[in-house]
Amino acid sequence: MLHSIAFIIPFGDSVRPFLHRLRGVKIGKNVWISKFVYIDDNHPECVEIGDNSTIGLRTTIFTHTYFGKRQKHNPNKVVIGKNVYVGPHCLILPNVTIGDNSVIKGGTVVTRNVPPNTLYGMPNAEPLATVTVPLTYEHGYEEFVKGLRPIRKKNNNQKDKN
């Protein structure tokens, strides 16, 4: 119930952190938790967020990977250090530590530890393939995949010659 309320209620610098603390999340001082943030509801006690950190809109933090009926499995910790900024729409997976003063680019999937003082995230999006069969109800996924035509990147030497 507390998680559901914290998911949508205003006051990301006071009420949301307070409710997550009641759930068992270890949260430092001056933490901002944006709306629609999902913090593992099975094991909130395995999440730590350091002082002066920000968790961006629609971020998800998981501490376990079991599915369906609960298995005998110990959850893993997720530790977010002090002065960390996690951009919107990030996914933080189990057994991850994000070092102090780091910034996680919006939309990043964090699967490994991030050292302190690091800007972490994928390169900017770019075209991957040309779509020749649209992904709609008229065409199945397999047909869509067969219709993809990879876009070949030019290496730096070819760019210089053109």
PEGI-V672461 format. One record per backbone hydrogen bond with DSSP energy under -0.5 kcal/mol. CO is the residue of the C=O (numbers start at 1). NH is the residue of the N-H. E is the energy in kcal/mol with one decimal. If there is no record, write none. Layout:
# PEGI-V672461
<<CO:NH:E> <CO:NH:E>>
This chain:
# PEGI-V672461
<<1:5:-2.1> <2:6:-2.8> <3:7:-1.7> <4:8:-0.7> <5:8:-1.0> <5:9:-2.4> <7:36:-3.3> <11:14:-1.4> <11:15:-0.5> <11:16:-1.9> <12:33:-2.3> <14:18:-2.1> <15:19:-2.7> <16:20:-2.3> <17:21:-2.4> <18:22:-2.1> <19:23:-1.3> <20:24:-0.8> <20:25:-2.3> <21:24:-1.1> <25:27:-0.8> <26:49:-3.1> <29:52:-3.0> <31:33:-0.5> <32:34:-0.5> <32:55:-2.7> <34:37:-0.8> <35:58:-1.7> <37:39:-0.6> <38:40:-0.5> <38:61:-2.8> <43:46:-1.8> <44:47:-1.7> <46:78:-2.5> <47:26:-2.5> <48:80:-3.0> <49:28:-2.8> <50:53:-1.0> <51:83:-2.9> <53:32:-2.5> <54:56:-0.6> <54:86:-2.7> <55:34:-2.5> <56:59:-1.4> <57:89:-3.3> <59:38:-2.5> <60:92:-3.1> <61:40:-2.5> <63:76:-3.2> <71:73:-1.6> <77:95:-0.8> <77:96:-0.7> <78:48:-2.5> <78:80:-0.5> <79:81:-0.6> <79:98:-3.2> <80:50:-2.8> <81:50:-0.7> <81:84:-0.7> <82:101:-2.8> <84:54:-2.7> <84:86:-0.5> <85:87:-0.6> <85:104:-3.1> <86:56:-2.0> <87:90:-0.6> <88:107:-2.2> <90:60:-2.5> <91:93:-0.6> <91:110:-3.4> <92:62:-2.7> <96:79:-2.4> <97:99:-0.6> <97:114:-2.7> <98:81:-2.8> <99:102:-1.3> <100:117:-2.7> <102:85:-2.2> <103:105:-0.6> <103:120:-3.0> <104:87:-2.4> <105:108:-1.4> <108:91:-2.4> <108:110:-0.6> <109:111:-0.8> <110:93:-2.3> <113:115:-0.5> <114:99:-2.8> <115:118:-0.6> <118:103:-2.4> <118:120:-0.6> <120:105:-2.9> <128:151:-2.3> <130:132:-0.6> <130:149:-2.1> <134:136:-1.4> <136:139:-1.1> <140:144:-2.1> <141:145:-2.8> <142:146:-2.4> <143:147:-1.4> <145:148:-1.3> <147:132:-0.6> <148:150:-0.5> <149:130:-2.9> <150:152:-0.7> <155:158:-0.5> <155:159:-1.7> <156:160:-1.9> <157:161:-1.3> <158:162:-1.1>>
